Structure formats: C-alpha cells, structure tokens
Amino acid sequence: MVYSYQVIKFETISLVQGTNWSQSTPTEKGVLYKSLKDPFSKLIVQSSNGSKKLYRVPKDRTVIVTNDTIHFLGELA
C-alpha cells in the first residue's frame, strides 16, 4: 500500500470516529490532528466544489489544518 502526500483546499473536514484522533491546541502553524488507530484512521474532506472524498491516514501520522488547506499523508479509501 503506497500513501501519498496530499495538500487539499477544503470547505469542511470530518474526522471519522473522532476517538481515533488526538488534537493539538491551535498554533500559528494551524491545528494538528494525529491518527491513533492501527492500521489507519479516516477523514472526509469536502472541497469547495461540494465533492466529498474519504481518505485513510496511517497510524501516528499528523494531519495539519491551516485556514482552508489540509496537509496529510494518506490515500483514497
């Protein structure tokens, strides 16, 4: 399984099963979410054109949310 680095402008994001994630306090870099579930956690990204996509994020990977952009290592589910 190959994961690729994603940078996506988003309208909304949803962390699937919120207990599978930890959240940092907001900093100047944005908000950091860490995937806690083995083998992966999932998130739903809705882009500005209204399309929604489900992504899998490997355990112990960090998702960075800044303004309207999300940065993460993951793959389409």
N, C-alpha and C positions, 0 to 999 in steps of 0.2 A: 504494500500500500504506500503510495507516494503522496505526501502532503505538500501543498504549495502555499507560498506566502500570498495573502490576499490584502489588498487595500481597496476598500469599497466606500463610496459615499452612500449614506443611508438616510432613510426617513425615520424608521424605528428599528430597534433590535429587541429580540426576546430571548432570554436565556431559558432553554427548555429544562424543566426540572431544576428550579432555582437552587435547590440544596446541593447541586453538583458543582457549584461555583463559589469562589470567595471574591469579595470586592474590597478594593483599597479605598482609602479616603481620596477625594479628588485632589490632584496637584496641578501644576502648570502643564504637565505632560498629558493630563486627562485623567480618566478613571480606568483603573486596571482591574480586569476580571481574570481569575485563574481557574483553569479547568481542574477539578478534583477527582473526577470519576475515571476509573480504569475500565475499559481501554480509552473511552473518549466521552466528552460531553457534547451537547448540541446547542446551536443557536440559530435563530431565524432572523434573517436580515431582509427588511423591506426597503427597496430602493425608492428614489423619488418618483420613478415612473409607475409605482404601485406593485411591481412584481416582488414576490416573496420567494426566498431560497433558503433551504435548510442546509447547514454546514455541520460537519463533525470536527471537533477540536481535540487533539490528543491530550492525554492527562499531563498535568504540570506545565501546560503551555499557557501563555498570558495573552489576553485579548486587550488591546488598548483602544479606548474610545475617546476621541478628541473632536469637539464640536460636532460636525456631521460626517466624520470619517472614522471608520473602524479598521484596525490593523490586526491581522491574526494569521497564524499558520493553521490551515485546515483543508478540508476537501468537501465537495458537494456530497450530500447524503442521498 
